[in-house]
């Protein structure tokens, strides 16, 4: 079955969606292939090929039309890339040559769509999440340029992940080159940014203002904005909107709250704001999504 409804922005062949689950889902299949990155928490992921225990750093690649069911234990946060399978195969054919020394996964030509389990270290997740966040706020249907941007971001994500799938075939690297690469890698998220995001998550309904957040973390407004863009890929208020939208989606999917109640619980006193945000992201209004579920 195809998921009723298919919670994917049906605006092109590629999208990234952040999800938080606190209750189990049913068995749902999608028209897209999926790359599920577990960012935090723990879950069982059931597929037609068996069950997988997934922790932070685990990645599951599932072909189009294949079902899976999420059983959080007790909760899980993940990013899912929904991608046209033909596009995924063509992209990976170029990214992973047939003779590549893989330590995880299978050569693209050998993949039959069955689930593939991969493992990524925390440092890779830190580099990957800002890319996925930028993908999630890019609507490929808005313009041809937007479509090019989301494709470029997907390519960036592949560049981050692929080295973790390959054997080290350069045992005698130039240490100066390694040091240059290390210095070029994105730094760990600053404590001020982590604190600000935690404040947002703990009080989503609070009417946050940039000046207030900056004061709480002892930064100027411009410093806060610059650090958010550098580490998370978004300015502070846009990040707050994304967190609200993720939680709003969970509430209408997992609880009996009305759309108005769910909107107010995340800080949108006008439910029309929530509806506009939701429809812009997923292509359908929340009321239709809830009926489909």
C-alpha positions as CSV (number, residue, x, y, z in Angstrom):
1,X,0.0,0.0,0.0
2,X,1.1,3.6,-0.5
3,X,0.9,5.6,2.7
4,X,-2.4,7.4,3.2
5,X,-1.4,10.1,2.7
6,X,2.1,10.1,1.4
7,X,3.7,12.6,3.8
8,X,6.2,14.0,1.3
9,X,6.3,17.3,-0.3
10,X,4.9,16.2,-3.7
11,X,6.6,19.0,-5.5
12,X,9.5,17.1,-7.1
13,X,11.6,14.0,-6.9
14,X,13.5,15.0,-3.8
15,X,12.7,16.2,-0.2
16,X,14.0,16.0,3.4
17,X,11.6,15.8,6.4
18,X,12.4,15.9,10.1
19,X,10.1,13.7,12.2
20,X,9.7,12.9,15.9
21,X,7.8,9.8,16.8
22,X,6.5,8.9,20.3
23,X,3.9,6.3,19.3
24,X,4.2,3.4,16.8
25,X,3.2,3.8,13.2
26,X,1.5,1.3,11.0
27,X,3.0,-0.3,8.0
28,X,3.4,2.4,5.4
29,X,5.0,2.3,1.9
30,X,5.8,5.3,-0.2
31,X,6.3,6.0,-3.9
32,X,9.7,7.4,-3.1
33,X,12.8,5.6,-1.9
34,X,13.8,6.6,1.6
35,X,17.0,7.3,3.4
36,X,16.2,7.4,7.1
37,X,18.8,8.9,9.4
38,X,18.2,8.4,13.1
39,X,19.5,11.5,14.9
40,X,18.6,10.7,18.5
41,X,16.5,8.3,20.6
42,X,15.9,4.7,19.8
43,X,13.4,2.7,17.7
44,X,12.5,-0.6,16.2
45,X,12.1,-0.4,12.4
46,X,10.1,-3.3,11.0
47,X,10.3,-4.1,7.3
48,X,9.3,-7.0,5.1
49,X,12.9,-8.3,5.5
50,X,12.9,-8.2,9.4
51,X,13.2,-5.9,12.3
52,X,16.1,-3.5,13.0
53,X,17.0,-1.7,16.2
54,X,18.1,1.8,15.3
55,X,20.0,4.2,17.5
56,X,21.5,7.6,16.8
57,X,23.8,7.3,13.8
58,X,22.0,4.4,12.2
59,X,20.8,4.9,8.6
60,X,18.3,2.7,6.8
61,X,17.9,2.9,3.0
62,X,14.6,1.5,1.7
63,X,13.5,1.2,-1.9
64,X,10.3,2.6,-3.3
65,X,7.1,0.7,-2.7
66,X,8.7,-1.2,0.3
67,X,6.8,-0.8,3.6
68,X,8.2,-0.1,7.1
69,X,6.8,0.5,10.5
70,X,8.3,2.7,13.3
71,X,8.1,1.5,16.9
72,X,9.9,4.2,19.0
73,X,11.3,3.2,22.4
74,X,10.2,5.5,23.9
75,X,10.9,8.2,21.2
76,X,13.0,8.8,18.2
77,X,14.0,11.8,16.1
78,X,15.0,11.2,12.5
79,X,15.6,12.9,9.2
80,X,14.2,11.1,6.1
81,X,15.3,11.9,2.6
82,X,12.5,11.0,0.1
83,X,14.0,10.6,-3.4
84,X,12.8,9.2,-6.7
85,X,14.5,5.8,-6.9
86,X,15.7,6.2,-10.4
87,X,17.3,9.5,-9.5
88,X,18.9,7.9,-6.4
89,X,20.3,5.0,-8.4
90,X,21.8,7.3,-11.1
91,X,23.3,9.6,-8.5
92,X,24.9,6.8,-6.6
93,X,26.2,5.2,-9.8
94,X,28.4,8.2,-10.2
95,X,29.2,8.6,-6.5
96,X,30.1,5.0,-5.8
97,X,31.9,3.3,-8.7
98,X,31.4,-0.5,-9.1
99,X,35.0,-1.2,-8.0
100,X,34.8,1.1,-4.9
101,X,36.1,-0.6,-1.8
102,X,32.9,-0.6,0.2
103,X,32.9,-1.4,3.9
104,X,29.1,-0.8,4.3
105,X,26.2,-1.2,1.8
106,X,26.3,-2.7,-1.6
107,X,27.3,-1.5,-5.1
108,X,24.4,0.5,-6.7
109,X,24.0,-2.0,-9.5
110,X,23.5,-4.8,-7.0
111,X,20.8,-3.1,-4.9
112,X,17.4,-4.8,-5.2
113,X,15.5,-2.2,-3.1
114,X,15.8,-4.3,0.1
115,X,16.7,-2.3,3.2
116,X,20.3,-1.5,3.7
117,X,21.6,-0.7,7.2
118,X,24.5,1.8,7.6
119,X,26.3,3.3,10.5
120,X,27.4,7.0,10.7
121,X,29.6,8.5,13.5
122,X,28.3,11.5,15.5
123,X,30.7,13.9,13.7
124,X,29.0,13.0,10.4
125,X,25.6,13.6,11.8
126,X,26.7,17.1,13.0
127,X,27.8,17.9,9.5
128,X,24.8,16.3,7.8
129,X,22.0,17.9,9.7
130,X,22.4,21.5,8.6
131,X,22.4,20.3,5.0
132,X,19.2,18.3,5.6
133,X,17.7,21.3,7.3
134,X,18.4,23.5,4.3
135,X,16.9,20.8,2.0
136,X,13.7,20.8,4.1
137,X,13.1,24.5,3.7
138,X,13.8,24.5,-0.1
139,X,10.6,24.0,-2.1
140,X,11.7,22.5,-5.4
141,X,8.4,23.6,-7.0
142,X,9.0,27.3,-6.4
143,X,11.4,27.8,-9.3
144,X,13.8,26.0,-11.5
145,X,16.6,27.5,-9.4
146,X,15.1,26.1,-6.2
147,X,15.1,22.6,-7.8
148,X,18.8,23.1,-8.6
149,X,19.5,24.2,-5.0
150,X,17.9,21.1,-3.5
151,X,19.8,18.8,-5.9
152,X,23.1,20.6,-5.0
153,X,22.3,20.1,-1.3
154,X,21.6,16.4,-1.8
155,X,25.0,16.2,-3.5
156,X,26.6,17.9,-0.5
157,X,24.9,15.3,1.8
158,X,26.3,12.5,-0.4
159,X,29.8,13.9,-0.1
160,X,29.5,13.9,3.7
161,X,28.3,10.3,3.9
162,X,30.2,8.5,1.2
163,X,33.6,8.5,2.9
164,X,32.1,6.5,5.8
165,X,31.2,3.7,3.4
166,X,34.6,3.3,1.8
167,X,37.7,1.5,3.0
168,X,40.8,3.7,3.6
169,X,42.9,3.0,0.6
170,X,45.4,5.8,1.3
171,X,47.5,4.5,4.3
172,X,50.4,6.9,3.6
173,X,48.5,10.2,3.5
174,X,50.4,13.5,3.7
175,X,49.8,14.6,7.3
176,X,49.7,18.2,6.1
177,X,46.8,17.4,3.8
178,X,45.0,15.6,6.6
179,X,45.4,18.7,8.9
180,X,44.1,21.0,6.2
181,X,41.0,18.8,5.8
182,X,40.5,18.7,9.6
183,X,40.7,22.5,9.8
184,X,38.2,22.8,6.9
185,X,35.6,20.6,8.6
186,X,32.6,22.3,10.1
187,X,33.2,23.0,13.8
188,X,31.2,21.5,16.6
189,X,28.0,23.4,17.3
190,X,28.7,26.3,19.7
191,X,27.3,26.0,23.2
192,X,25.3,29.2,22.7
193,X,23.5,27.7,19.7
194,X,22.8,24.5,21.5
195,X,21.4,26.4,24.5
196,X,19.1,28.6,22.2
197,X,17.8,25.5,20.4
198,X,17.1,23.8,23.8
199,X,15.2,26.9,24.9
200,X,13.1,26.7,21.8
201,X,12.4,23.0,22.2
202,X,11.4,23.4,25.9
203,X,9.1,26.4,25.3
204,X,7.8,26.2,21.8
205,X,4.7,28.2,22.7
206,X,6.7,31.1,24.1
207,X,6.6,34.2,21.8
208,X,10.3,34.3,21.3
209,X,12.1,37.3,19.9
210,X,15.6,37.4,18.6
211,X,16.7,40.0,21.1
212,X,15.4,37.9,24.0
213,X,17.2,34.8,22.8
214,X,20.4,36.7,22.2
215,X,20.3,38.1,25.7
216,X,19.7,34.6,27.2
217,X,22.8,33.3,25.6
218,X,24.9,36.4,26.1
219,X,25.4,37.3,22.4
220,X,24.4,40.2,20.2
221,X,21.6,39.7,17.7
222,X,24.0,39.8,14.8
223,X,26.3,37.2,16.5
224,X,23.4,34.9,17.2
225,X,22.2,35.1,13.7
226,X,25.6,34.5,12.2
227,X,26.2,31.5,14.5
228,X,22.8,29.9,13.7
229,X,23.5,30.3,10.0
230,X,26.9,28.9,10.3
231,X,26.1,25.8,12.4
232,X,22.4,25.1,11.5
233,X,22.0,26.7,8.1
234,X,19.1,28.8,9.2
235,X,18.5,32.1,11.2
236,X,17.1,31.7,14.7
237,X,13.4,32.4,14.0
238,X,13.4,30.2,10.9
239,X,14.8,27.4,13.1
240,X,12.0,28.0,15.6
241,X,9.4,27.8,12.8
242,X,10.9,24.4,11.7
243,X,10.9,23.1,15.3
244,X,7.2,24.2,15.7
245,X,6.2,22.6,12.4
246,X,7.9,19.3,13.3
247,X,6.1,19.2,16.7
248,X,2.8,20.3,15.1
249,X,3.0,17.5,12.6
250,X,3.6,15.0,15.4
251,X,0.6,16.3,17.4
252,X,-1.9,16.0,14.6
253,X,-0.6,12.6,13.7
254,X,-0.3,11.1,17.2
255,X,-2.9,12.9,19.4
256,X,-6.5,13.9,19.4
257,X,-5.9,17.6,19.6
258,X,-7.8,19.8,17.2
259,X,-5.7,21.6,14.6
260,X,-6.3,24.8,16.6
261,X,-5.2,23.2,19.9
262,X,-2.1,21.7,18.2
263,X,-1.2,25.0,16.7
264,X,-1.6,26.9,19.9
265,X,0.5,24.3,21.8
266,X,3.5,25.1,19.6
267,X,3.1,28.9,19.7
268,X,0.8,29.6,16.7
269,X,-2.3,31.2,18.1
270,X,-3.8,31.6,14.7
271,X,-4.4,28.1,13.2
272,X,-4.2,29.6,9.7
273,X,-0.5,30.1,10.3
274,X,0.0,26.5,11.1
275,X,-2.1,25.4,8.1
276,X,-0.1,27.6,5.7
277,X,3.2,26.3,7.0
278,X,2.1,22.7,6.9
279,X,0.7,23.0,3.4
280,X,3.8,24.8,2.1
281,X,5.9,21.9,3.4
282,X,3.8,18.9,2.6
283,X,1.5,20.0,-0.2
284,X,-1.7,19.2,1.6
285,X,-3.6,20.9,4.5
286,X,-3.3,19.3,7.9
287,X,-7.0,18.5,8.0
288,X,-6.7,16.4,4.9
289,X,-3.6,14.7,6.2
290,X,-5.4,13.8,9.5
291,X,-8.4,12.4,7.5
292,X,-5.9,10.3,5.5
293,X,-4.4,8.9,8.7
